[in-house]
Amino acid sequence: MPKKIALQFLEYKPISKKKNMRTLLLFLCLLLSALLTAQVESRPDYDEVVHHYFQRYSHPYWYGEIVISRRPQGYFVAKQLNLKTDTAELLYDFKNQSYRELSDAFRWPDSSYIPPDRPTADTLRAVEEFLAGTQDVRNELKQVPYYGYPGWYKDVIALCEEAERPLTAWEWNALGRAYFNYSTALLGFGPYPDSTDSFELPPGRGRLSEAQINRYLEIIEKELAAYGQLVALAPDFLTDIGPATRKYALHVTHAFVTLLYFQDEATARRVHLQNLYDPYLLQMARNLLNSCPPHAILLTWGDVDTYPLYYLQATEGLRTDVILVNQSLSRSSRYQQMLLGGPFGARPLRTLLPPRFFEKIAVCVVSQVDQPGEALPADTLFAILADTLNYRISPYSPNQYEVGIPTTTIRLKAPPDIYVPGGNRADAITYATNTPYLTPELVFWLDLLKANDWERPLCFTMGTFSGPNPPLVPYLVWEGMILRLYPQVPEEERPDPLLLPINVDRSFQLWMEAYDSDTSVSVIPHDKAPLHQQALVAGFRLLFELNAQNDPDRAQAIGHRLMQLFPNEQAPWDERWLLIARELGVAGDEDAAELISRTILKD
C-alpha cells in the first residue's frame, strides 16, 4: 500500500453534520474546560505559578528537579535530588492570595533577585521544558484540587467529605480519583503515595492478608460510591477517559483485575461485575477476543481494549483460552506471575525466568556507551538472567535489580516448520529496542516466545500503536482487527500499521463470519471512537489488499460489510470513507461508491 494512502486513512478529520452543531460543540467544550479547571476560589493555575517561579528563581536543569505541588495552604516548591525531596516551601498563599518569597536555597549563586545576564528566551525555554516534563501534574490538577505531594489524596478526601453543601460533578470526580489513588497507595504504587499507607508485602502473588484485603475493598467501595454519585448526577460528565459511565465501568473492572493479580480469582470476584458496559463496547471486545487463534496471548494497551475483554472473560467465560497481557500492567512481577499461571483456567505459560527475576523490578542494563554491532542470542540472554549472581540492587532504588548485558539487540531463532502467511519466513527475528536497557515487560514478552517455543500465538490489538511501539512491530501481520506476530522477513524496520502485511483469508473469514457491531448507538469522540476508528483501519487494510490481489468479488463483499457494521447513522462517514468508496469503485461497485460519496456530501 502506498504510504500516501496509508497516511490519508490514518489521519482522522471528522466531518460535522452541520456548522451550527460544530459551533455548539465547541462552545460546550470550552465551557466544560472552564468548569473542570474552576476552583473554590480565585487562584492562579499551575502554569502561572511555574512562570512566576522561573522568572525569579533557579532553573531545574542547573539545580536539580523542581517539584511544584498544590496543597490546602497553597502552591509549594521543593527540590528533588537523588530521588529525595527537600522540605517544601510555600510559594503562593491561598489565604492571603499572594506570592511568598522563597529561601536562598532556590536563588541563583550570586543571590541576586533576577540575574542581569539571563535572557528572557532562556527563562521561557526553561518554563516550556518544565511544563512539558510535568504534563501529568498539569492534567491531574485540572481534575483534583490538590496534587503533587505524598498523601495528597487524603487532603482531597477531607475537603470533599467535610463540605457543608452538595458536591458538584467535578468534586465527585475528584473524590473518586482520590479514593482510587488511596487504593493504589495501599498496594505500594501510584503517584505520590504516603508510605505509611502502604501494606507491608513480601514479593509474590497471593500474599495479602484478610485484613489487608478488607481494607483495600473498603477504599474501593468508597471510590466506586463516589463515581456512582457522579454517574447519577451527570452521566455524561467528561472525565480523563471519557463519560462518567465509562469511567465507573473501567474502575470497577480495574479493581477486579488488581485483586486478580495481587491475590487470586476468588478474591477478585468479591468485586461485583454486573451491567457495566454498553452493548457497543462489549461487541467490539468480543470481536477482538474472537480474532485470536486458540490459546493465544493478546497484548493490549489502553483501558478500552483491556478491561471490557477481561469483563467478558470473567462474566461470560468468553474465550478464556486467550491470555490478555496489558502492556502497562506487564511491568509488574505479580501481574507476570498471574499470566504465567493461566488466568480463568487458561493453559499455563512456560517461562525461562528464575524466581529472582520476579522479586523486584529487574532491568537489564548495558554498561558500555557503544553497544556491539552483533545481536545477542536469546539463549545467552536467558543464561545471564538464570544466574542469580548477575542480579545487583540498583543504586537508584532498593526495589529494583540491575542485570548487566552487552547489548539490547536480541536475536531469537524461529522453528523451521512454523507457518508464515505468504511464505516469506525468516530463520530468526531481531528484537531491538535501540535503548541502553531492557525493562521487565520487554524481557517478559521475549520470554513468552522463547520459553513457549512459538507455540502460543502472540497477538496485538491496534491500540498498542498508541503507546511506544514494541520491538516486535516489524514482524506483525494483520488478522482481522488484530495483528499477529510471525517470523517473517520484515520489509521495513518500523513500518506504519497500514503498511504491514495481511493474512487475507483469515481476515476475510473473521470480517464475514465472526464480527458484529451495535448499530443502534452513536459513536462520540471521547467514548467509543478509538475502537471504531481502529476497526475501520483494519477493514480498509483488507479492502485495499483484495483489490491489490485483483479479487473484486471479495473486495465488494468487505466494502458492503463495512457499510453494514459501521453505518453513517452510527458515526458520520468522513474523508476516510471516500477512500473506501474509491476502493469499491476499483472493485467495480460504482453504486456503493456513489452512495458513500453522496452521503458524505449531503451531511
N, C-alpha and C positions, 0 to 999 in steps of 0.2 A: 504494500500500500504506500503511495507517495506520502512523504512527510507533510506536505501542504494540506492534503485531505485529512490526515490524522489530526493535525492541529486545529483545522476548521471544526471537526466534530467534537474534540475535547474542549474547545473554547465555548463556554456557556454564556449566551446572550439572550435571555428570555425576551419574548415579545409580549408586551402588555396588551390586554384586550381593548382598553380604552385609555385615552390620555388622562381623563379626569380621575380614573381609578388609580393610575400611576401617581398622580399628584396627591391623592388622598392617602395612599400607602406611604409616600414619602413623608407627609405631614405626621402620620401616626408614628412612623419610626423615629422621627425627630422628637416627638412628644414623649414616646416611650423612653428614649435615651435620656431625656431630661429628668423624667421621673425616676429612672434607675439610679442616676447619679445624685439625685437630690438628697440632702441630709436633713437632720432635725433642725439645724440652724445654719446660718450662712457661714461657710468655712471655705478656705482655699482648697482646691483639689490637689491631687498628688503631683501633677505636672508643674503647677505653680510653685509648690514647695521645693521641688527639685531645682527649678530655675533660680529661686531665691538662694538656695544653698550654694550652688556653683558660681553664682555671681559674687559671693563673699568669702567662700572657704575653699578648702583644698580639693584637688581632683582625685578621683578614685584610683586611677592607674599610677599615681605617684605615692599615695598614702594608704594603700590597701583598699579593700572593698567597703564601700559605704552602704549601710542598711538604713533605710528611712521607713519608719512604721507609723501607723495611725492608731492611737490609743485613746482611752476615755479622756485623758487630760489634754491631748493634742498630738501634734506630729513630733516624733522623736528621731534623733540621728545617733547612730553608733558605728564604730569601725569594727570590721571583721578581719582579723589577721590570723592565719594558720588555723582556720575553722573555729576560732574563738572570738566571741563578740565582747567588746569592751562595754563598760557601763554606758547606757544610752543617756543622751542629754535632750532636754525639751527645746525644740526649735520654734514651734508655733503653739501658743497657749490658747486653747478653746475658750476658757473662762474670760480672759482679758481680750480675746480676739486680736492678738498682736504677736509679732515675732520676738523671740528672745535672742540674746547674744550667747554664742557657744564659747566654750573654753578654748585656751590656746592649743589644745590637742588637735583642733580642727583648722587651725590657722596655718598660713604659709610660714616658712622658716624665719623670714625676717620680721614676722609678727605684724606686718602692715595689713591694713584692713582690706585693700584691694591692690595687689601688686601692680605698679605702674607699667610694667613691661608685658603684662598679659594681654594679648589681643582679644577682642570680642569674639572673633571667629573661633579661637581656641576654647573659650568658655562654652560657646554654642555646640561645638563638637563634643565636648565632654558631656553636656546635657543630653544630646541626642544618643550618644553611646550608652549612657547610664539608663535612659528611658527604654532603649531597645533591649538592654540586658535585664530589665526588671518588668518586662511586659506582663508577666504573671501577676505581679503585685498590682500593677495598674488595673488589670482586668478584675482582680478579686475585690479591689476597693470600690468598684462600681456595683458590687453585689452584697457587700457587708460593711458595717460601719467601722470596724476595727480589723487590722491585719498587719502581719509582718514581724511578730514577736512571739516568743514561746507562750502558749496558753491563750492566745488571742480569742479562741472560740468560746472560752468561759466568760469573757467580758461581753461578748455579743449575746450569749445566752442570758446573762444577768440583765442586760439592757432591755431585751425583748420581753422577758418573763416578768420583769418588775414594772412594765409600762402600765399606766393607770387609764389607758384607753384601748379600744380595739386596735389590733395591729393591721397595718396596711399589707397589701400583697407583697411589696418589696421587703417588708420586715419579716413576713412569714418565710419568704425565700431565704433571707439572711439567717433566720433561726434554724431552718433545715440544714443549711450549709454548715453552720456552727456545730450542730449535733453530729453531722456526718464527719467533720474533721475531728471531733471529740472521739468518735468511734475508731477512726484510723490511728489516733494518738494512743488509744488503749493497746493497739497491736504494735506500736513502736515505729510507725511511719506517718507520712503526711507532712504538709508544710507547717513548720514551726510548732511541733508538738511540745507540750510541757513534759519533761522526762519523768516527773513524779506521777503522771497519769498512766504511764506505760506499764503493762504487765511484765513480770519477770518470766521470760520464756526460754527454755533450752532450745537448741536447734532441733529442727524436725517438725513433721506434721503430727497432729493429734496430741499436742502437749497442753492444751488449755484445760484448766480445772473447771469443775462445775460452777464454782463461784465466779470465775472469770467469764465463762460463757453467759451466765445470767447477767453479769454487769454489762457485757457487750450488747446483749439483747435488750437490756433496759434502755441504753443510749439509742440503739437503733429504733426502738419503739417510739421514743420521743422525736427522733429525726423524721420518721415516717408520719407521725401525727402532725408535725409542722407542715410537711409537704402536702398532707391530706387537707389541712386547713387552707393551704394555698390553692389547691385544686377546687375546693368548694367555693372559695371566694372569687377566684379568677382563673378558670381552667386554661384560658389562652394566654396567660401571663408568660412572656418570653424570658426564659432562663438562659443560661450559657449554653445549653444543649438542646434547646427547643421549648415547646409549650410545657406548661406545668404538668399536664397529664403525662407527657413522655418522661419528664424528669422523675416523677413519682415512680413510674413503672421501672425505669432503669435502676433507681436506687434500691428498690425492693429486691430486684434480681442481683444487684451488686452485693447486697448483704448476704444473700443466699450463696453466691459463688465464693465470697470471702470465707464463710464458715466451711464451705466445701473443701477449700484447700488449706485452711488453717487447722481444721479438725477432721470432719468426716461427713458423709452424706446424711446420716441420721440427724446430726446436729444441724446441718444446713436446712433440713426440712422443718425445723422449728420456725423458720421464716416462711410465712404462708404466701404461696404464689397462686393468685386467683384473679382472673379477669383484668389483667394488667395492660395488654397491648391491643390495639385496634386490628381489625382483620387484614388491613393492607400490610402492616409491618410483619404480622405473623406469616402471611402468604409469601412475602419476599424472603423471610427467614427460611421457610420450607423450601423455596426454590434453591437457596444456597446449600442447604443440607442435602437435598436430593441431587444436587450437581455432583456430589462426591462419589467416587467409586467405593466399594466395600472396604471397611476397616481403614479408611483414610485418616490423615491428620490435616485439619483445616486451620491455617493460620489466619487470624483476623486482626483488625487494627483498632477500630473505634468502639464506642458503646453500641451503636445501632447495628453493627454487623457481628456483635458478640452476644449481648445479653438476651435479645429475643430468641437466638438459637439455643442458648442454654435453657431458656424458659420452655421451649418446645421439647427438648430432651427430658427435662425434669417433670413436666406436666402431661405430655402426650406419649413419652417414650419414643419419640420420632428419631430415627437414625442414631441411636445411642452407640452404634458401632463406630461412629465418627468421633474422633477426639479433637475438641476445639482447643486451639492454642492462641490466646490473645497475646500479641507481641509485646505489649507493655507489661502485662502480668507475668510473662515468662522470664522476667528478670529475677523473680522471686524463687528461691530454692524450694520453699514449701509448695508453691504452685507447680514447679517442675516435678516434685515428688508425687503430687496428686495426679499429674498427667501420666507419669510412668506406671502408676498403679492401675490405670484404666478407669476413669470416672463412669458412673452409671452402668457398670458391668462391661465396658468395652474391653477388648483384648489388651492385656498389659503390654507395655513397650519395653524392649530391652535397652540397656544402657552400658556404655563403657566407662562411665564416670565413677570415680570412687566415692565413698561416703564423705571424704574430706571436702570434695567439691561443693557439697550441699550444706556444709557447716556455716559458711559465711558467704559473702558476695565474692566470688572468685573471678578475678580479672587477669587475663593473660597479657603480659606486657613485654614489648620489645625494648631492650635496654639501649642498643646502639642507635645512632641517628639514622644511618643509611642501612636499610634492610637489604639482604642479599637478593639477587635477581631471580633465583630459583625458588619455586614454591616448595613449601614444607609438606612432605607426605602426611596424610591424615594418620597413618599408623604411628608416625613419630610424634605427632601432637598428642595423641591419646596415651602414648607411652610416657611422655613427660607429665601429663595430668595424672597418670596412675601412680606415680612416685610421690608419696606424701612428703618427702623431704624437699620437694620443689615448692611447697606452699610456705610463704612467709607473710607475717602480718604487715599490712600496708602502713607506711608512715603517715598516711592521711586519715585513716580510720581504723579503730580496733575491730570493727565489724567487717573488714574486707581483707581478703587474701590477694597476694600478687604472685603470679607464676611466670617466670621468665621463659620466653620463647624467641627463636631467632627471627621470625617473620610472621606477619598476619595474613600472608597469602598461602592458602592451604590447597593441596591437590587431593581430590577424593576419587578413587577408581570406581568405575561402574561395572556391574555384572555384564559379561559378554552376551548373555541371552535376553537382556531386558528389551522390551518393545519401545520403540520411539516412533510417533506419527511422522510419516514422511521418510523414515528410514535413515535420516542423517545423524546416526548415533556417534557419540564421542566415547573414547576409551575412559575418559575421566572428566570431571568438572573442576574448575578453578574457583575457589572460594576466597575472594579478595575484598577486604574492607577498606583498603587504602588509608588505614589509620595505624598508629603505633600500639594499638591494644585491641583485644577481643573481649567484649563484655559478656557476662554469663549467658544471655539469651542467644548470642551468636554461636557460642560453643555448643549450647544445648541443641540448636537447630541442626548443626553439623552432626551431633551425636545421634539425633533421630534418624538420619540417613545411614550413617556408618554402622551403628550398633544393630540396626534392624535390616541391614544388607539390602536396602532399597525395596523391601517387601511391603512397607506401609506407604501408600501413595501420599506424597507431600503436596498439599494444595494451598492456594492463597485466595482470599477474597480480593476484589479490586480495591477495597478500602485500604489495603496495605500500601498502595501507591500514594496515599495521603501523608504517610509518615516517611521516615528515612528508608529509601529503597534497600532491601536486603541484598547481600552479595549474590543471591540466587536468581535475581531477576533475569539475567540473560538466558537462563535455561527454562523459562516458563513458557507454557503453551496454553492457549485458550481452550477451555472445555465448557461451553455454555457460559454461565455467569461467573465462573471461577477460572483460575489459572492453575495448571498442574505442572510440577517440575519433572522434566525428563533430561537424561544425559545426552543432550543434543549439541551439535556444533553451533555455537552462537554466531549470528550474523553481525551483531553489534555488541559492544561491551556494556552499554547502558541504553537499551532500546526504549522507545516510547511504548506505552501499553498497546496502542493500536498497530504497532509495527511488529508485535510478537506473532509467531506462527499460531495456527489454529488447527485443532483436531476437528475437521469438518463434519465427519459422520457422527461422532459423539455429540458435537454441539447441535447439529440439526435434530438429532433424536431428542435431546433434552428440551429444546425450544418447542418442538411439536407435541411431545408426549408428557413431559414432566412439569412444565411451568404453568403457572396461573397468576392472576392478578385481580385484586378487588377494584373493579372499575367504577364502583359507586361513590368513591371518596374523591376529594380534591387534594392534589399534592401541593403543599405550600413550601416555600423555600427553606424555612427553618425546622421542618419536621421530616417529611418523607422524601424530599427532593434528592438527597445524596444517593439513596438506594435506587430511586427512579432513574437518575442520570447514569449511574453505573450500569444498570440493566440495558439502557439504550445503547451505550457504548459497546457492550458485549454483543447485542443484536446486530448493530451496524457492522461490527467486525466480521460476523458470519455472512451477512448480506453481501458485503464487498468481496469477500473471498469466493463466494459462489459465482459471482459474475466474473471474477478473475479466472476461475476454472471453467468458464463457459457452461454453466449449469443453470440456465434461465428458469426452468421449472421450479427447482428448489429455491432459487432466489426470490421468485414471485411468492412462493409459499411463506418464506420467512418475512418478507415485506408485509404481507397481509396479517401474519401472526403478530407482528409488532403493532400494527394498527388496531388489532383486536385487543391486545393486552394493555396497551397504553393509549387509549383514545384521547382525542382533543378535549373532551369534557372532563377528563381526569386531570390533565395538565396541558395547558395550551401548547399546541405544536409550535416550535420555534425554528430558528435557522438550521438546526441540525436535521430537522425533518425535511428541509429542502434537499439535503444530501441523500436522505433515504428515498425521497421522490426521484432524484436523479438516478439512483441505482435501480429503482423499479422501472424507470424508463429504459435503462440499458438492458434490463431483463425482458423488455417487450411489453410491459404492463403500463401503457400510456394512460389508461383510465384512472388507475390508482395514483399514478404520479400527478395527474391533473387535479384529482380530488384533494390531495395533500396540499398542493400549491394554492388552490382556490381557498381552502380552509384557512391557511396562514394569511393570505392577502385579505380575506374577509374580516379576520379578527384584528 
